[in-house]
Amino acid sequence: MKKIVPIIVGPTGVGKTALSLILAETLPVEIVSADSRQIYKYLDIGTAKPDKDILKRIPHHFIDMLNPEEYFSAGKYSKLARQRIDEIISRNNIPLVVGGSGLYVRALLDGIFELEVRDKKVRASLRNRMGAEGVPALYDELRRCDPEYAQKITPADKQRIIRSLEVYIVTGRKFSSWHEENTETAQFIPVMFGLFMERALLYQEINERVEKMIEDGLLVEVIKLKKMGYSADINALNTVGYKEVFKYIDNQISFEDVVELIKRNSRRYAKRQLTWFNKEKRIVWKEVTDLNSLKDIGKQIVKEYRSSLKIDN
């Protein structure tokens, strides 16, 4: 029997979660999150996690798995999500992949090279050097030891500069040479659906979503995170919605600025998501106009998914 896995992608605010709940009313799904931030505990409001009652009612995977400081990557996601998908299918349920992280989805489907080499001391030393010497100095060093990889990233990409230098120092091999290793594609057939809105409507939804996050207590959530010892310096929190609020509670920007910055950066993030997904030729796009259209889209997806299994309606 063919293993068919439905996948819902699209930009932030377009209605992916709402659609997944509509599908759960008809199909025996377990939802596999493909969101690079919902996997972390304590990041609830800013990542728009489903409500607790929904998480109890419908099985969800890759939500609230890790503490914010724990390392996670698209490579790890690919490996673990493929295992989880097989487990869900073994229970005769349908793994419904839902999320806006294009890199996670691509890693899940096509594989991605994941190098396990890590050295905390080397990484800490590089971070200290970056603080003392500046980002350009370390980027120039990367250009000298691995010009191929340096060309693939921007001179301001602190995280990738440190990571590539760390691997070079620890292994003695250029980071770019490791990327030549082969990766395996998934052992299932994806049926991909993408949600999109007319841009003005999407931006309106994003703005309203940000205002609701503020009303629901995003500032309180970030204050709690800070009291727990977290800051925007860690990767999980150096993201839209959190980094802006950290600046606000550190008195770097005003409340009015923090709201407008989150809205602006969320719109920009949505644009980047659409640019990424538009390059994916396996996606069947569905236009969202309102909640009723999501219900119609849900019916279409159920029909198309069943058709892929050659099941009569």
MOMO-V512944 format. One record per residue. N is the residue number from 1. RES is the residue in three letters. SS is DSSP state (helix for helix, strand for strand, loop for the rest). PHI is phi in whole degrees, -180 to 180 (999 if undefined). PSI is psi as a letter, one per 30 degrees, with the letter a starting at -180 (999 if undefined). Layout:
n->N res->RES ss->SS phi->PHI psi->PSI
n->N res->RES ss->SS phi->PHI psi->PSI
This chain:
n->1 res->MET ss->loop phi->999 psi->k
n->2 res->LYS ss->loop phi->-69 psi->k
n->3 res->LYS ss->loop phi->-95 psi->j
n->4 res->ILE ss->strand phi->-109 psi->k
n->5 res->VAL ss->strand phi->-122 psi->j
n->6 res->PRO ss->strand phi->-77 psi->k
n->7 res->ILE ss->strand phi->-134 psi->k
n->8 res->ILE ss->strand phi->-113 psi->k
n->9 res->VAL ss->strand phi->-129 psi->l
n->10 res->GLY ss->strand phi->152 psi->l
n->11 res->PRO ss->loop phi->-75 psi->l
n->12 res->THR ss->loop phi->-60 psi->k
n->13 res->GLY ss->loop phi->84 psi->g
n->14 res->VAL ss->loop phi->-87 psi->f
n->15 res->GLY ss->loop phi->113 psi->g
n->16 res->LYS ss->helix phi->-63 psi->e
n->17 res->THR ss->helix phi->-64 psi->e
n->18 res->ALA ss->helix phi->-60 psi->e
n->19 res->LEU ss->helix phi->-66 psi->e
n->20 res->SER ss->helix phi->-62 psi->e
n->21 res->LEU ss->helix phi->-71 psi->e
n->22 res->ILE ss->helix phi->-63 psi->e
n->23 res->LEU ss->helix phi->-65 psi->e
n->24 res->ALA ss->helix phi->-68 psi->f
n->25 res->GLU ss->loop phi->-75 psi->f
n->26 res->THR ss->loop phi->-111 psi->e
n->27 res->LEU ss->loop phi->-111 psi->k
n->28 res->PRO ss->loop phi->-79 psi->i
n->29 res->VAL ss->strand phi->-94 psi->l
n->30 res->GLU ss->strand phi->-121 psi->k
n->31 res->ILE ss->strand phi->-89 psi->k
n->32 res->VAL ss->strand phi->-105 psi->j
n->33 res->SER ss->strand phi->-68 psi->k
n->34 res->ALA ss->loop phi->-119 psi->h
n->35 res->ASP ss->loop phi->-118 psi->k
n->36 res->SER ss->loop phi->-75 psi->f
n->37 res->ARG ss->loop phi->-115 psi->f
n->38 res->GLN ss->loop phi->-66 psi->f
n->39 res->ILE ss->loop phi->-69 psi->f
n->40 res->TYR ss->strand phi->-94 psi->k
n->41 res->LYS ss->loop phi->-68 psi->l
n->42 res->TYR ss->loop phi->74 psi->f
n->43 res->LEU ss->loop phi->-99 psi->i
n->44 res->ASP ss->loop phi->-102 psi->e
n->45 res->ILE ss->loop phi->-69 psi->e
n->46 res->GLY ss->loop phi->-69 psi->f
n->47 res->THR ss->loop phi->-104 psi->g
n->48 res->ALA ss->loop phi->56 psi->h
n->49 res->LYS ss->loop phi->-64 psi->l
n->50 res->PRO ss->loop phi->-60 psi->l
n->51 res->ASP ss->loop phi->-60 psi->l
n->52 res->LYS ss->helix phi->-58 psi->e
n->53 res->ASP ss->helix phi->-67 psi->e
n->54 res->ILE ss->helix phi->-68 psi->e
n->55 res->LEU ss->helix phi->-64 psi->e
n->56 res->LYS ss->helix phi->-76 psi->e
n->57 res->ARG ss->helix phi->-81 psi->e
n->58 res->ILE ss->loop phi->-121 psi->k
n->59 res->PRO ss->loop phi->-59 psi->k
n->60 res->HIS ss->strand phi->-123 psi->k
n->61 res->HIS ss->strand phi->-125 psi->k
n->62 res->PHE ss->loop phi->68 psi->h
n->63 res->ILE ss->loop phi->-127 psi->k
n->64 res->ASP ss->loop phi->58 psi->h
n->65 res->MET ss->loop phi->-90 psi->e
n->66 res->LEU ss->strand phi->-127 psi->l
n->67 res->ASN ss->loop phi->-77 psi->l
n->68 res->PRO ss->loop phi->-58 psi->f
n->69 res->GLU ss->loop phi->-83 psi->f
n->70 res->GLU ss->loop phi->-76 psi->k
n->71 res->TYR ss->loop phi->-77 psi->k
n->72 res->PHE ss->loop phi->-148 psi->l
n->73 res->SER ss->loop phi->-147 psi->l
n->74 res->ALA ss->helix phi->-63 psi->e
n->75 res->GLY ss->helix phi->-64 psi->e
n->76 res->LYS ss->helix phi->-66 psi->e
n->77 res->TYR ss->helix phi->-60 psi->e
n->78 res->SER ss->helix phi->-56 psi->e
n->79 res->LYS ss->helix phi->-65 psi->e
n->80 res->LEU ss->helix phi->-71 psi->e
n->81 res->ALA ss->helix phi->-68 psi->e
n->82 res->ARG ss->helix phi->-63 psi->e
n->83 res->GLN ss->helix phi->-63 psi->e
n->84 res->ARG ss->helix phi->-66 psi->e
n->85 res->ILE ss->helix phi->-60 psi->e
n->86 res->ASP ss->helix phi->-61 psi->e
n->87 res->GLU ss->helix phi->-65 psi->e
n->88 res->ILE ss->helix phi->-64 psi->e
n->89 res->ILE ss->helix phi->-64 psi->e
n->90 res->SER ss->helix phi->-65 psi->f
n->91 res->ARG ss->loop phi->-91 psi->g
n->92 res->ASN ss->loop phi->64 psi->g
n->93 res->ASN ss->loop phi->-107 psi->l
n->94 res->ILE ss->strand phi->-106 psi->k
n->95 res->PRO ss->strand phi->-77 psi->j
n->96 res->LEU ss->strand phi->-104 psi->j
n->97 res->VAL ss->strand phi->-84 psi->k
n->98 res->VAL ss->strand phi->-136 psi->k
n->99 res->GLY ss->strand phi->170 psi->l
n->100 res->GLY ss->loop phi->-112 psi->g
n->101 res->SER ss->loop phi->-86 psi->j
n->102 res->GLY ss->helix phi->-61 psi->e
n->103 res->LEU ss->helix phi->-66 psi->e
n->104 res->TYR ss->helix phi->-63 psi->e
n->105 res->VAL ss->helix phi->-66 psi->e
n->106 res->ARG ss->helix phi->-63 psi->e
n->107 res->ALA ss->helix phi->-62 psi->e
n->108 res->LEU ss->helix phi->-61 psi->e
n->109 res->LEU ss->helix phi->-83 psi->e
n->110 res->ASP ss->helix phi->-109 psi->f
n->111 res->GLY ss->loop phi->84 psi->l
n->112 res->ILE ss->loop phi->-153 psi->k
n->113 res->PHE ss->loop phi->-71 psi->k
n->114 res->GLU ss->loop phi->-128 psi->j
n->115 res->LEU ss->loop phi->-97 psi->k
n->116 res->GLU ss->loop phi->-83 psi->f
n->117 res->VAL ss->loop phi->-63 psi->k
n->118 res->ARG ss->loop phi->-148 psi->k
n->119 res->ASP ss->loop phi->-145 psi->j
n->120 res->LYS ss->helix phi->-61 psi->e
n->121 res->LYS ss->helix phi->-67 psi->e
n->122 res->VAL ss->helix phi->-63 psi->e
n->123 res->ARG ss->helix phi->-64 psi->e
n->124 res->ALA ss->helix phi->-64 psi->e
n->125 res->SER ss->helix phi->-64 psi->e
n->126 res->LEU ss->helix phi->-66 psi->e
n->127 res->ARG ss->helix phi->-65 psi->e
n->128 res->ASN ss->helix phi->-63 psi->e
n->129 res->ARG ss->helix phi->-64 psi->e
n->130 res->MET ss->helix phi->-63 psi->e
n->131 res->GLY ss->helix phi->-67 psi->e
n->132 res->ALA ss->helix phi->-84 psi->e
n->133 res->GLU ss->helix phi->-98 psi->f
n->134 res->GLY ss->loop phi->98 psi->l
n->135 res->VAL ss->helix phi->-63 psi->e
n->136 res->PRO ss->helix phi->-58 psi->e
n->137 res->ALA ss->helix phi->-65 psi->e
n->138 res->LEU ss->helix phi->-74 psi->e
n->139 res->TYR ss->helix phi->-65 psi->e
n->140 res->ASP ss->helix phi->-62 psi->e
n->141 res->GLU ss->helix phi->-64 psi->e
n->142 res->LEU ss->helix phi->-65 psi->e
n->143 res->ARG ss->helix phi->-61 psi->e
n->144 res->ARG ss->helix phi->-75 psi->e
n->145 res->CYS ss->helix phi->-91 psi->f
n->146 res->ASP ss->loop phi->-152 psi->i
n->147 res->PRO ss->helix phi->-61 psi->e
n->148 res->GLU ss->helix phi->-63 psi->e
n->149 res->TYR ss->helix phi->-74 psi->e
n->150 res->ALA ss->helix phi->-59 psi->e
n->151 res->GLN ss->helix phi->-70 psi->f
n->152 res->LYS ss->helix phi->-86 psi->f
n->153 res->ILE ss->loop phi->-121 psi->l
n->154 res->THR ss->loop phi->-87 psi->l
n->155 res->PRO ss->loop phi->-64 psi->f
n->156 res->ALA ss->loop phi->-103 psi->g
n->157 res->ASP ss->loop phi->-81 psi->i
n->158 res->LYS ss->helix phi->-57 psi->e
n->159 res->GLN ss->helix phi->-62 psi->e
n->160 res->ARG ss->helix phi->-74 psi->e
n->161 res->ILE ss->helix phi->-63 psi->e
n->162 res->ILE ss->helix phi->-65 psi->e
n->163 res->ARG ss->helix phi->-62 psi->e
n->164 res->SER ss->helix phi->-68 psi->e
n->165 res->LEU ss->helix phi->-69 psi->e
n->166 res->GLU ss->helix phi->-59 psi->e
n->167 res->VAL ss->helix phi->-63 psi->e
n->168 res->TYR ss->helix phi->-64 psi->e
n->169 res->ILE ss->helix phi->-66 psi->e
n->170 res->VAL ss->helix phi->-74 psi->e
n->171 res->THR ss->helix phi->-101 psi->f
n->172 res->GLY ss->loop phi->79 psi->g
n->173 res->ARG ss->loop phi->-112 psi->k
n->174 res->LYS ss->loop phi->-63 psi->k
n->175 res->PHE ss->helix phi->-61 psi->e
n->176 res->SER ss->helix phi->-63 psi->e
n->177 res->SER ss->helix phi->-69 psi->e
n->178 res->TRP ss->helix phi->-67 psi->e
n->179 res->HIS ss->loop phi->-70 psi->f
n->180 res->GLU ss->loop phi->-79 psi->f
n->181 res->GLU ss->loop phi->-64 psi->l
n->182 res->ASN ss->loop phi->-77 psi->l
n->183 res->THR ss->loop phi->-125 psi->l
n->184 res->GLU ss->loop phi->-100 psi->k
n->185 res->THR ss->loop phi->-83 psi->l
n->186 res->ALA ss->loop phi->-66 psi->k
n->187 res->GLN ss->loop phi->-95 psi->h
n->188 res->PHE ss->loop phi->-147 psi->l
n->189 res->ILE ss->strand phi->-101 psi->j
n->190 res->PRO ss->strand phi->-81 psi->k
n->191 res->VAL ss->strand phi->-116 psi->j
n->192 res->MET ss->strand phi->-102 psi->k
n->193 res->PHE ss->strand phi->-126 psi->k
n->194 res->GLY ss->strand phi->-115 psi->k
n->195 res->LEU ss->strand phi->-100 psi->k
n->196 res->PHE ss->strand phi->-143 psi->l
n->197 res->MET ss->loop phi->-128 psi->l
n->198 res->GLU ss->loop phi->-56 psi->k
n->199 res->ARG ss->helix phi->-57 psi->e
n->200 res->ALA ss->helix phi->-61 psi->e
n->201 res->LEU ss->helix phi->-68 psi->e
n->202 res->LEU ss->helix phi->-62 psi->e
n->203 res->TYR ss->helix phi->-65 psi->e
n->204 res->GLN ss->helix phi->-65 psi->e
n->205 res->GLU ss->helix phi->-62 psi->e
n->206 res->ILE ss->helix phi->-64 psi->e
n->207 res->ASN ss->helix phi->-61 psi->e
n->208 res->GLU ss->helix phi->-67 psi->e
n->209 res->ARG ss->helix phi->-65 psi->e
n->210 res->VAL ss->helix phi->-63 psi->e
n->211 res->GLU ss->helix phi->-62 psi->e
n->212 res->LYS ss->helix phi->-69 psi->e
n->213 res->MET ss->helix phi->-61 psi->e
n->214 res->ILE ss->helix phi->-64 psi->e
n->215 res->GLU ss->helix phi->-63 psi->e
n->216 res->ASP ss->helix phi->-78 psi->f
n->217 res->GLY ss->loop phi->110 psi->h
n->218 res->LEU ss->helix phi->-60 psi->e
n->219 res->LEU ss->helix phi->-63 psi->e
n->220 res->VAL ss->helix phi->-63 psi->e
n->221 res->GLU ss->helix phi->-61 psi->e
n->222 res->VAL ss->helix phi->-71 psi->e
n->223 res->ILE ss->helix phi->-61 psi->e
n->224 res->LYS ss->helix phi->-63 psi->e
n->225 res->LEU ss->helix phi->-62 psi->e
n->226 res->LYS ss->helix phi->-66 psi->e
n->227 res->LYS ss->helix phi->-65 psi->f
n->228 res->MET ss->loop phi->-79 psi->f
n->229 res->GLY ss->loop phi->101 psi->g
n->230 res->TYR ss->loop phi->-94 psi->l
n->231 res->SER ss->loop phi->-147 psi->l
n->232 res->ALA ss->loop phi->-72 psi->f
n->233 res->ASP ss->loop phi->-72 psi->f
n->234 res->ILE ss->loop phi->-84 psi->k
n->235 res->ASN ss->helix phi->-59 psi->e
n->236 res->ALA ss->helix phi->-61 psi->f
n->237 res->LEU ss->helix phi->-105 psi->f
n->238 res->ASN ss->loop phi->-85 psi->i
n->239 res->THR ss->loop phi->-144 psi->l
n->240 res->VAL ss->loop phi->-57 psi->k
n->241 res->GLY ss->loop phi->101 psi->e
n->242 res->TYR ss->loop phi->-99 psi->e
n->243 res->LYS ss->helix phi->-63 psi->e
n->244 res->GLU ss->helix phi->-69 psi->e
n->245 res->VAL ss->helix phi->-69 psi->e
n->246 res->PHE ss->helix phi->-59 psi->e
n->247 res->LYS ss->helix phi->-64 psi->e
n->248 res->TYR ss->helix phi->-67 psi->e
n->249 res->ILE ss->helix phi->-73 psi->f
n->250 res->ASP ss->loop phi->-93 psi->g
n->251 res->ASN ss->loop phi->63 psi->h
n->252 res->GLN ss->loop phi->-92 psi->f
n->253 res->ILE ss->loop phi->-140 psi->l
n->254 res->SER ss->loop phi->-83 psi->l
n->255 res->PHE ss->helix phi->-64 psi->e
n->256 res->GLU ss->helix phi->-61 psi->e
n->257 res->ASP ss->helix phi->-67 psi->e
n->258 res->VAL ss->helix phi->-64 psi->e
n->259 res->VAL ss->helix phi->-65 psi->e
n->260 res->GLU ss->helix phi->-67 psi->e
n->261 res->LEU ss->helix phi->-67 psi->e
n->262 res->ILE ss->helix phi->-63 psi->e
n->263 res->LYS ss->helix phi->-61 psi->e
n->264 res->ARG ss->helix phi->-62 psi->e
n->265 res->ASN ss->helix phi->-69 psi->e
n->266 res->SER ss->helix phi->-69 psi->e
n->267 res->ARG ss->helix phi->-64 psi->e
n->268 res->ARG ss->helix phi->-65 psi->e
n->269 res->TYR ss->helix phi->-64 psi->e
n->270 res->ALA ss->helix phi->-60 psi->e
n->271 res->LYS ss->helix phi->-64 psi->e
n->272 res->ARG ss->helix phi->-65 psi->e
n->273 res->GLN ss->helix phi->-61 psi->e
n->274 res->LEU ss->helix phi->-64 psi->e
n->275 res->THR ss->helix phi->-60 psi->e
n->276 res->TRP ss->helix phi->-64 psi->e
n->277 res->PHE ss->helix phi->-69 psi->f
n->278 res->ASN ss->helix phi->-65 psi->f
n->279 res->LYS ss->loop phi->-83 psi->f
n->280 res->GLU ss->loop phi->-89 psi->j
n->281 res->LYS ss->loop phi->-77 psi->f
n->282 res->ARG ss->loop phi->-83 psi->f
n->283 res->ILE ss->strand phi->-83 psi->k
n->284 res->VAL ss->strand phi->-99 psi->j
n->285 res->TRP ss->strand phi->-88 psi->k
n->286 res->LYS ss->strand phi->-129 psi->k
n->287 res->GLU ss->strand phi->-86 psi->k
n->288 res->VAL ss->loop phi->-100 psi->k
n->289 res->THR ss->loop phi->-115 psi->e
n->290 res->ASP ss->loop phi->-166 psi->a
n->291 res->LEU ss->helix phi->-60 psi->e
n->292 res->ASN ss->helix phi->-62 psi->e
n->293 res->SER ss->helix phi->-67 psi->e
n->294 res->LEU ss->helix phi->-64 psi->e
n->295 res->LYS ss->helix phi->-65 psi->e
n->296 res->ASP ss->helix phi->-66 psi->e
n->297 res->ILE ss->helix phi->-63 psi->e
n->298 res->GLY ss->helix phi->-59 psi->e
n->299 res->LYS ss->helix phi->-64 psi->e
n->300 res->GLN ss->helix phi->-63 psi->e
n->301 res->ILE ss->helix phi->-67 psi->e
n->302 res->VAL ss->helix phi->-59 psi->e
n->303 res->LYS ss->helix phi->-64 psi->e
n->304 res->GLU ss->helix phi->-71 psi->e
n->305 res->TYR ss->helix phi->-66 psi->e
n->306 res->ARG ss->helix phi->-64 psi->e
n->307 res->SER ss->helix phi->-64 psi->e
n->308 res->SER ss->helix phi->-65 psi->f
n->309 res->LEU ss->loop phi->-92 psi->f
n->310 res->LYS ss->loop phi->62 psi->h
n->311 res->ILE ss->loop phi->-103 psi->k
n->312 res->ASP ss->loop phi->-72 psi->k
n->313 res->ASN ss->loop phi->-79 psi->999
